[in-house]
């Protein structure tokens, strides 16, 4: 017996039939935060979730996200490693940075400002991340 399987369609954006959901990469070294963010955003975006720094660059290259949500590590030395990985990606993908409100070295603060389209400070409000993604995508679309 021959069975025909339906072709998988492109993911569609909730509430917008026929419109493809934008891929968003969520990175957090905290698996619980990564899962929470993914669950909050999965209705509107196609989510790629990464919790280990060594997997970040390969996932950026494979997914080619429209926006990246990057939760910075708590310790400055880890933040520097994380920023280096993002710089080596070589792609100009908009980044929304999530971080705690603590000053780091001038060099690290400058790098964050140069790389991020937007910085959100933790603790976050429920819709603030989705709102930031929409705003960054809207600005990007106007510029292209």
Residue pairs with C-beta under 8 A, 6 or more apart in sequence:
10 20
11 20
11 21
11 46
12 18
12 19
12 20
12 21
13 19
13 20
13 21
13 22
13 44
13 45
14 21
14 43
14 44
21 44
21 45
21 46
22 45
22 46
22 65
22 66
22 67
22 133
22 137
23 45
23 46
23 47
23 48
23 63
23 64
23 65
23 66
24 41
24 45
24 46
24 47
24 48
24 65
24 66
24 67
24 68
24 69
24 133
25 48
25 49
25 50
25 59
25 60
25 63
25 65
25 67
25 68
25 69
25 93
26 34
26 37
26 38
26 41
26 47
26 48
26 49
26 50
26 68
26 69
27 34
27 49
27 50
27 51
27 56
27 68
27 69
27 70
27 71
28 34
28 37
28 51
28 71
28 98
29 51
29 52
29 53
29 71
29 73
29 78
30 51
30 71
31 51
33 71
34 49
34 50
34 51
34 71
35 49
37 49
37 69
37 71
37 129
38 47
38 49
40 126
40 129
40 130
41 47
41 69
41 129
41 130
41 133
44 130
44 133
45 133
48 59
48 63
48 65
50 56
50 59
53 78
53 81
53 82
53 85
56 82
56 85
56 86
57 85
57 88
57 89
60 68
60 89
60 91
60 93
61 89
64 91
64 93
65 93
66 93
66 94
66 137
66 140
67 93
67 94
67 95
67 96
67 133
67 136
67 137
68 86
68 93
68 94
68 95
68 96
69 95
69 96
69 98
69 129
69 133
70 82
70 86
70 95
70 96
70 97
70 98
70 116
71 97
71 98
71 99
72 79
72 82
72 97
72 98
72 99
72 100
72 112
73 79
73 81
73 82
74 100
76 104
76 105
76 108
79 104
79 108
79 112
80 108
83 108
83 111
83 112
83 115
86 95
86 115
87 111
87 115
94 117
94 136
94 137
94 140
95 115
95 116
95 117
96 116
96 117
96 118
96 119
96 120
96 129
96 132
96 133
96 136
97 112
97 115
97 116
97 118
97 119
97 120
98 120
98 121
98 122
98 124
98 129
99 112
99 119
99 120
99 121
99 122
100 121
100 122
101 121
101 122
103 109
104 112
112 119
113 119
117 136
117 139
118 132
118 135
118 136
120 128
120 129
120 132
